[in-house]
Amino acid sequence: MRLVMTEPAERMDRPYARRWWALLVLCLSLLIIVMANTALTVAAPDMTEDLDLSSADLQWVIDGYTVPYAALMLLLGATGDKYSRRGALVLGLVVFGGGAVSGYLADSATAVIAARAVMGAGAAMIMPATLSLLAATFPRAERARAITLWTATAGLAIAAGPLVAGALLAHHGWSSTFLINVPVAALAIVGALVLVPPSKAGRHGRIDYGGGLLSVVWIGALVYMIIEGPHFGWGVKAVTAAVVAGAGLVTFVLWELRHPRPVLDVRRFTDRRFAGSNLAVALFFLAVFGAFYYLTQHLQFVLGYDALDTGLRMLPLAGAVFVGSALTGYLTPRVGMKWTVTAGMVGGTAALALLTQVDSGSSYGDFVAPLIVLGLAIGLALSPCTDAIMGAFPESQLGVGGAVNDTSLELGGSLGIAILGSLLATSYSGHLSDATAGSKLPASSLETAQDSVGAGYAVARGIGDKARQLAEQAAHTSDPQQAERLKAQAGQLAGGARQMADAVGSAFADAVAHTSLVGAVILGAGTVVVALLLPGKGKTADEPAEERELESAGAR
């Protein structure tokens, strides 16, 4: 038996015998690039303290991964189609692993941001390659089941990231969350070479590099604007990015409409199934990433769980994703994707609606039901959408199909963190101001506390530390009157520290409830639009066989 798999998937006269093992490799590759984002949410506090990161530094440590990831996917997906999809996967894993090593060795904010950007570029090769190789390796009859497992892996990674990071942080520093990716990437590289058959488009003309570069410009500028505007204000940088994104998008559409072999035929978006599926993916990840952003903060800061306990308490979400995926695998062929996708989006809306009941007295038990409902919703809705998006592309453009699906996912996630994260910060600041009205808290301390829930608790701890210092002075002073005064001051400060901590927790809980309400409204309205767009069962899109023949003829 050959050590390296060399027979291309396109030349096999029967289904590849080890295709399920190949899927395991593809899912492993997907797992690490999704976990690279979610793991950072629990590693961020340690990283901030060790590297003395500002809030702007931390934001770009997180989003430095997202910008190249989203911007490069379409161009790199098309490149993988032409030259080698497995080659794109392996090269992406090498780049991703190299970025992870750099992140492990980083000792400054700039170095970490650069490492994350390199990892994002690697992920931009990996993500579309996993989907295109899946579609090329599996026969059409099995593709939906394989995609269901692929989307379930993505859902698992969202919850597993904090768990793995928490386990590492219990005994190691934040840099271990980078290093753990290296052996996994190495294992995936070996698995890809041994188990995944090579694949590329049978006939592919010249790559539309003009359209590809335009996609990099407008998507990159859009993601930059989404990050910069809500978090740092709508100054020159954010407005310039908005103008570039708008002009780039218009130019991209006009270019693609006139190009004989566009990197992405934008006319596909006139198809209701295709447009509805992309909208559903974007909206779902807007809700999921936004909710994940504030749920992990609430578990860590308000309820006081450490990184590992936070990860463990996200497991109901992961388990529910697999149950939902099994349900959609059974239901979608019987009732049609319109009903499973709509049911999933209704479930996601219901999960956010449940989170509107969060208040200062809420315990972890109040979060279990929303996590389970959200997990079930992810499993129900996402794999039919991904299957529909991939099914809209001919075999020669599977990498582009994967890139379109994944770009919708990334744009939705970026919007979720930006919109819901910004709303959370504004709501928390307002509620904290109301909760501390009439107190003797200095204006500078209130301003610091309003920056984030972590900063709020830091201010409360600072007041408590001052109280302990006064109590120690009182214990060591020889003047009874001065000791009494110091004790009284210490008691007042200790009470103020408790009141401040209570105010911070209450303000953040109220902000979570308010943000969840807005998220539920957005996802609920989107559900109606998606339900109107998606065709019912039996109104399926034609197989793109004729399109494939025309494309092949044009490429000769």
Secondary structure, DSSP 8 states (H G I E B T S, - for coil): --SS--S-GGG-SS--TTHHHHHHHHHHHHHHHHHHHHTHHHHHHHHHHHHT--HHHHHHHHHTTHHHHHHHHHHHHHHHHHT-HHHHHHHHHHHHHHHHHHHHH--SHHHHHHHHHHHHHHHHHHHHHHHHHHHHHS-HHHHHHHHHHHHHHHHHHHHHHHHHHHHHHTTS-TTHHHHTHHHHHHHHHHHHHHHS-----SS-----HHHHHHHHHHHHHHHHHHHHHHHH-SSHHHHHHHHHHHHHHHHHHHHHHH-SS-SS-GGGGGSHHHHHHHHHHHHHHHHHHHHHHHHHHIIIIIS---HHHHHHTTHHHHHHHHHHHHHHHHHHHHH-HHHHHHHHHHHHHHHHHHHTT--TT--THHHHHHHHHHHHHHHHHHHHHHHHHHHTS-GGGHHHHHHHHHHHHHHHHHHHHHHHHHHHHHHHHHHHHHHTTTS---HHHHHHHTT-HHHHHHHHHHHHHHHHHHHHHHHH-S-HHHHHHHHHHHHHHHHHHHHHHHHHHHHHHHHHHHHHHHHHHHHHHHHHHHHHHS--TT-----THHHHHHHHHHH-
